Amino acid sequence: MIFNKLYHLTLNLPLNLFFIWGIQPTFSEAHIYESLWSVYSAFGALYLLKVCPNATVAEPGFYAMVKFYSSVQASKAQRATDKQCLFQSSPLKVRLSTKQNLSFYSTKPLSLSKCHNLANHYLGFGGWSTRIITLKDISKCVEDGCQEEADDQGVFLKYGCIAELTFPQHGVSCQGVGVAEEIIDNDRDPEEKLRKRGILMKRAKDKAVVVAFEKVLLMILGNGKLAIEIKYDPDEILPEENSEGVIKVNDISWNEFEGADSHTEDDIPWDLTVDLPH
């Protein structure tokens, strides 16, 4: 399994997703969610789990959608739990999705929280680490013509970050670059401007870590062992750690990623039309 964009395409194949029908209304939605999470997380890292009430035209009860990072683990979980009672008195119907729905196809990188979850699941909390190599205010890039200047009503702020992702047990590491920018109104009080600067620095840092994760190839071997490979970009130029002066970064507008923090993978539209089993 990999974190980079090739992995995102694999991640969104229907075989990673299955539906569960026949959930009785005996338990609350929260109890059903916890029960399903307990059952299916034993098969591997879960990308997403969603419990929904049946349509009003159907019998009272619930159905669920479970999505794994690994299609192999999804298939194994489906075979092991289909026609099993699990947490209720009647058996459940568990079916792999075979329909192609554009809602599940995306080439967007994994969010930072998803990267953390996947790394923690397979590597453990001590199996990886991040550190900031440099985090600088590059707002003066305006003077070099990298960005149009803000008008008299606002101040242009831009931060660049280089972060390093390390896997100590495997002896490999990689770096990522993140940029965040915003125009702040002049009439904002100093405390608000300071808070905005902090937010921009965090955005730049988070983006740098995500970019670093995109370079990681995580291979789960048949014997349960892990292997990690880093996909290096030969055209990428990063400064040395002890370099001084202003860092050189690509001029990427944060507007491209605006809303990335608030619209994560959990926001996939779930009102899908599916063929219920007879």
GIJOVEN-V142115 format. One record per backbone hydrogen bond with DSSP energy under -1.0 kcal/mol. CO is the residue of the C=O (numbers start at 1). NH is the residue of the N-H. Records with the same first field share a line. If there is no record, write none. Layout:
BEGIN
CO = NH  NH
END
This chain:
BEGIN
1 = 218
4 = 8
5 = 9
6 = 10
7 = 11
8 = 12
10 = 13
13 = 16
14 = 17
16 = 68
17 = 97
18 = 66
19 = 95
20 = 64
21 = 93
23 = 62
28 = 32
29 = 33
30 = 34
31 = 35
32 = 36
33 = 37
34 = 38
35 = 39
36 = 40
37 = 41
40 = 43
45 = 69
48 = 67
50 = 65
52 = 63
55 = 58
61 = 54
62 = 23
63 = 52
64 = 20
65 = 50
66 = 18
67 = 47  48
70 = 74
71 = 75
72 = 76
73 = 77
74 = 78
75 = 79
76 = 80
77 = 81
78 = 82
81 = 84
84 = 92
85 = 87  88
92 = 83
93 = 21
95 = 19
101 = 104
102 = 105
111 = 115
112 = 116
113 = 117
114 = 118
115 = 119
116 = 120
117 = 121
118 = 122
119 = 123
120 = 124
124 = 127
129 = 166
131 = 164
134 = 162
136 = 160
138 = 141
139 = 142
140 = 143
141 = 146
142 = 145
151 = 154
153 = 186
155 = 184
157 = 182
158 = 138
159 = 180
160 = 136
161 = 178
162 = 133  134
163 = 176
164 = 131
165 = 174
166 = 129
167 = 170  171  172
172 = 167
174 = 165
176 = 163
178 = 161
180 = 159
182 = 157
184 = 155
185 = 188
189 = 193
190 = 194
191 = 195
192 = 196
193 = 197
194 = 198
195 = 199
196 = 200
197 = 201
198 = 202
199 = 203
200 = 204
201 = 205
202 = 206
203 = 207
204 = 208
205 = 209
206 = 210
207 = 211
208 = 212
209 = 213
210 = 214
212 = 215
213 = 216
215 = 231
216 = 3
217 = 229
219 = 227
221 = 224
225 = 221
227 = 219
229 = 217
233 = 236
240 = 243
250 = 252
253 = 256
254 = 257
257 = 260
259 = 263
264 = 267
265 = 268
270 = 272
END
